[in-house]
Amino acid sequence: MRTGRTRGKQTGIQIQVRVQPEQVAPLDAWIADQPDPKPTRPEAIRYALTDWLTGQGYVRHREDPEGAN
């Protein structure tokens, strides 16, 4: 799934991960439910990882810069 968006200089650390078909199907379903422009699979995975890490307390909520949550 490509959105046609282009990125400037790519930053970050590349991590390659294999996912199983039973994981890709729900990921693609979530992507399909998102408004246009739809995220790419890598964008969706980054979002899910950030959401999970935030829920676990490893990443601060964006709305909570003081770290109260």
N, C-alpha and C positions, 0 to 999 in steps of 0.2 A: 504494500500500500504506500503509494507516494502521494504527497500533497502538492508537489510542484514547488514547494518552498525551497529556497537555497539558503545555506548557512555560510557565513563568512568563515574566517579562520576557525577551524574546529579546535576546541580546547578540551581538557579532561583526559582521563585515563581510559583507554579502550579495554573493555572486558568482554571477552566472547563467552557466551553461555549457550548451551544447547537446552532447548525446552522441548518437552514432550507434546505430541499432538493433542492430548487431553488438556494441556495448558494453553496451547495456541488458540483453540476454538473459543474458549471464554474470553481470551484477550481480544481476539478479532470481533467478538460480539460486543464487548465494551467499546471498542473503537467505533464500531458501526453506530452505536447509540450516541456518540458525541456529535456536537454541532460542527458544521463546516467552518474552517478547514479542519478536517479530521486529523488527529495525531497519527504519526507513523508508529510502527511497532516499537522502535527504540524509544520514542517520546513517551509512549504509553507505559513502557516498562520503567523508565526513569520516574514517571509520575507515581506509579504504584510503589516503587521502592521508597521514594521520599515520603509518601503517605504512610507506609508501614513503619518506617524508621521514626516518623513523627509520633505515631501512635505508641511506639515502644519507648519514647522519651529520649531518643538519640538525636533528634533534630527538633529545634524549636519551631513552634507554630509561627507562621509568617505574621499573624496578627498579634503575636506576643513577643515583641522584641526584648522585653525585660526578663523573659524566662519564667514567668509565673506559672505556665503550664508545661 
